[in-house]
Amino acid sequence: MSLGQQAFGGSAVSRWFKERIWGLEHAFERARASGRAEDDTRLRIFFVLVLFVLGFVWLSVGATRAALFSDARGGGRIAPAGVSRADLVDRNGMLLAADLLHYGLYIDPREIWETEETRRQLLAALPGLDRARLERALRGQRRLFVMGALTPAERNRVHALGLPGVSFEPEQRRVYPLGASAAHVIGFSDTGGEGLSGAEAALNEEIRAAAGGQVPLSIDLRVQGALEDELWKAVHEFTPKGAVGLVTDVHTGEILGMASWPTFDPNKPGQATDYVRTNRAAASVFEMGSTFKAFTVAIGLDAGVATPNTTFDAREPFKLGYRTIHDYHAARKVLTLVEVFQHSSNIGTAKLAVGIGPERMGRYFDGLGLTKPAPVELIESARPLTPRKWDEDAVASTSFGHGINVSPLALARAMGAILNGGRLVPLTIRKLEPGAAVDGPRVMSERTSLQMLSIMRANVAGEAGSGRSANIPGLSVGGKTGTGEKYDPAIRAYNHERQVSSFAAVFPTSGPAEAKRYFVLILLDEPHGTARSAGYATGGWVAAPAAGRVIERIAPFLGVERQPELAEIAPAGAAPMGEGQ
């Protein structure tokens, strides 16, 4: 078979053409053989006309198909290769982020008939169009990109103007339908389809590999919404420079809610400053203040240094080396360990820490993960600032949350270990399957964990507790307040007017170690007291009430039912707190 025959022999259509062409050629040969040259000429003219007609029909069909079915009309979802990303959804399948088809606007000035009319109509149709970029395109010598991320509706509005020289190209754009909600945990990606922050960066390869599908995160939008709402209310009332809210499952390490204020719109990340885009839950470290007393008390119990009824003399300030340790609200009496916790006594906590000793205290802090970045998928997880040397001075300071700076995520993970039965599990932004077994090294005994649940419950439910403003009837809330004064380099000392105020809560505290249990953290960075808080900006006034309201709202979503409160508060020496005696 000749090369020409091979070219025509590929399909039924080509075979039809081949037969007709060979038939015409035979007709030409017969015309020449009969000596009728005029018939030969007419046949050749007719043949050329047929070819022109067939070509015109073919082009018309192609143009019609392009006009009716091409993605250029704006109805398709085909993206440029290599940039597609899977949808992000919450643990219940609610949409958090998705790829949607948008368009880029291009102008070729060589095809424009009326420059002024083109300028006027484009600016009217697209109010957000950059005038300087439009002018460069109109005065240029080649086709230029003018504007991206046009929605199909915007594209169709411009297309309807029928402007010569104006064209479009499809482009995939990441869209965040919740706007600023959950912005720091979701994060955002660039126009090339690469994640830059939050889950978008942390799970980048997984999201790209699952293009066309879904990647579920651990957060629950119902929990997230309640957390943000109550945190924003506290921010509005106490006007801090920053704020953090966290909700975690202490058994699985799943982050069910994460809020950082100020927040931003991931649809427009370039309009936010670095300060606003910073995830304060992961990327910022703070001296957490008295929330660290929960760790010191737990270590003292677990190491056998103290029992809930062990007493500490807090009648006078505690002198240790060159420094003197005072209580914020001095009780000026001998306190049991439980009362040390309830009164948030620096004196009693420091004396307990000295009894624990530097080596043992440092070992426990390492075991609780407080000396390393919190292991979580987020690339923003910050490294803590820890004492250079674990001596008595460092032990006394860190025992009540001074001299050590950790991220809220690191605090949440360590708190989980003393509340879940004693195992340190990693935090995660991935949704785990129901009933998934999550293990971690044992850092506390189960007995110590149950004792801490009881002590933290007493701090919220008892009349003398510093966290009583977080109490929600029937939900068995426990917790610890924290007020850490911030070090001020200008005065080379701690500034009493600048505080990090927080409340670390757990619910429900009742039940065995394996019962479902959740941790809630509310933190305000440099809040200001109000008339309602009697001018105070401490954790018990500004953070504990917000934590209580969050717990009340999210308990139904998490399947935690209110229980009758019958003799919940055990005396200092009663079980389970008395088990350590």
Number of C-alpha atoms within 10 A of each C-alpha: 6 6 8 9 12 10 12 16 16 10 10 10 10 15 15 12 14 17 12 12 13 11 12 15 15 12 16 19 12 14 17 15 11 10 10 12 13 11 15 19 14 11 17 16 10 10 14 11 12 12 11 11 11 12 12 12 12 11 11 12 12 11 12 11 11 13 12 10 12 13 16 18 16 20 12 15 14 13 17 13 8 10 18 24 29 21 22 23 22 24 20 14 15 14 17 22 26 20 22 18 22 24 22 18 18 19 25 19 21 14 14 16 12 11 14 10 11 19 14 10 13 18 14 11 14 15 9 9 15 12 14 10 13 20 13 14 19 23 12 14 11 12 17 18 16 20 18 18 19 20 16 18 12 16 24 14 14 20 15 9 13 11 18 17 16 21 19 21 16 24 22 24 26 25 19 23 14 15 16 16 23 25 26 27 24 27 25 26 23 14 14 14 20 18 22 15 25 24 24 25 21 21 19 19 13 14 25 21 12 14 16 13 13 18 22 21 26 21 26 23 22 17 23 23 19 18 29 22 17 20 26 21 12 22 24 10 16 21 18 23 13 19 27 26 29 25 29 26 24 30 28 25 27 23 27 28 25 31 27 27 25 21 21 23 21 27 20 13 17 11 12 15 10 10 12 17 22 20 27 29 28 27 19 19 21 24 27 31 28 29 28 25 26 25 25 27 27 23 24 24 25 21 17 13 15 21 24 26 19 17 17 20 16 23 15 15 16 18 11 14 8 6 9 10 18 16 18 12 10 16 16 13 11 15 21 21 25 26 24 25 28 25 21 27 26 28 26 29 28 25 20 26 28 18 16 23 18 19 13 17 26 21 12 21 18 13 19 27 22 24 21 19 19 26 17 21 17 23 16 20 23 22 19 22 18 17 18 8 12 18 15 20 20 21 29 26 19 30 29 30 27 24 21 22 23 26 25 26 28 29 24 25 25 26 24 29 29 28 29 27 25 25 25 27 24 23 24 21 26 21 20 17 8 7 7 9 9 13 13 13 12 16 21 24 18 21 17 26 23 25 25 27 28 24 30 28 29 29 29 27 23 17 11 13 24 25 34 25 19 29 25 20 13 15 22 24 30 29 36 31 34 30 27 26 23 21 17 12 9 8 8 8 11 16 15 11 11 19 27 24 31 33 32 28 31 28 23 24 25 19 12 11 18 12 13 19 22 28 27 26 28 30 34 29 24 22 27 21 18 15 7 10 15 9 11 16 25 25 29 24 24 29 31 31 21 27 33 25 19 26 28 20 16 19 17 12 11 17 9 18 12 15 12 11 11 7 6 14 16 16 13 20 17 14 14 19 23 15 14 18 14
